Amino acid sequence: MKELTPSRVLRYGLMLTGILAIAAALFFWLSPNVTLLQGFSVFLMLLLLLFSVFVYRKLVINFMDARAETRNAAAQQQALLYLFQKIEPRKALPQMRSYAASPDFLCLLYDLIREHEPQVVVECGGGVSTLISGYALEQNGSGKVLAMEHDAHYAAATEREIQRHGLQQRASVLHAPLTEAEVGKYRIPWYSLKDFPEALRIDLLVVDGPPSTLHELARYPAFPLLREHLSKQALILVDDCIRPAERRMVEMWAKEMPGLTVRWVMTEKRAAVLAV
C-alpha cells in the first residue's frame, strides 16, 4: 500500500466528496418528495466531510513532520557523538542547529580541515563552526581561521567564545559591516572588505552568511569578491543548500568558473563542496 501523503489525502478526500455530492444530486433529482430541510442536511454533511478531509490532511502533515524530525534528530545525535570523539572541547560548545550550524555540517567541516590541512580558513558567518575549525586546526598543528561577522554584538560574542576555549592562536573574528557590493548586474549587501588582509590566500572558504533574508542572492558575492584570494587548491564549503537560492548560487559559480567541481552532501540543511 502506498504511503498516505498529504497530497494523496487531499486527492482522495476531494474525490470521495465529489462522488457523494453527485450521488446526492442524482437522488434529489430522482426523488420528487425531498424536503428543503433534507437537502440542507445533506449539504451540511458534505461540508462536514470536506472539513474532516482538511483536518485529517493537517494531522498527516504534522505526523510526517514529527517523524522526519525524529529521524533527523537521531542523525544529528550520531554526528554529535562522532564530533566529540574527534575533539575534546575545553568548554561547552554553543547551541547548534536552527540558525547555527548543524552537527553533521560541523562533522563535514572538521573532516575537510583534517584531510586537506588548510593553512587559511575564512568563514562568511562564524559561531560554533569557528570553534570547530579552531580545534581541527589545533590538531593539525598549523593554520588559522578568520570569521567575518557583520553584526558587532555577534562578532564580540564569537570572540569571547574563542577566548573561553583557548583558541586565540588558531581563530579570530573580523567585524565586517555590510556594505552594498556591485557584483555583475546585482547590487547586494555584503561584508565590507576594507579591513580584510590583502595578502591572505584562502585554502578553505566556508559560506554560511550573511543572512539570506537580505537579498535573494545574499551569499552570492562570496566567490566573485574573494576569488582573487583563493589559493590554487582552495575548497569552498556552502551550507543551507536545501534552499533554492543557495543551489542557484552554487550553479552560478560553477558556470562562472569552468573546471569548478561541485559535490552535493546530504546534511540536514544540505551542503556543497566546491573544488577550484
Secondary structure, 3 states (H helix, E strand, C coil): CCCCCHHHHHHHHHHHHHHHHHHHHHHHHHCCCCCHHHHHHHHHHHHHHHHHHHHHHHHHHHHHHHHHHHHHHHHHHHHHHHHHHHCCCCCCCCCCCCCCCCHHHHHHHHHHHHHHCCCEEEEECCCHHHHHHHHHHHHHCCCEEEEEECCHHHHHHHHHHHHHCCCCCCEEEEECCEEEEEECCEEEEEECCCCCCCCCCEEEEEECCCCHHHCCCCCCCHHHHHHHHEEEEEEEEECCCCCHHHHHHHHHHHHHCCCCEEEEECCCCCEEEEEC
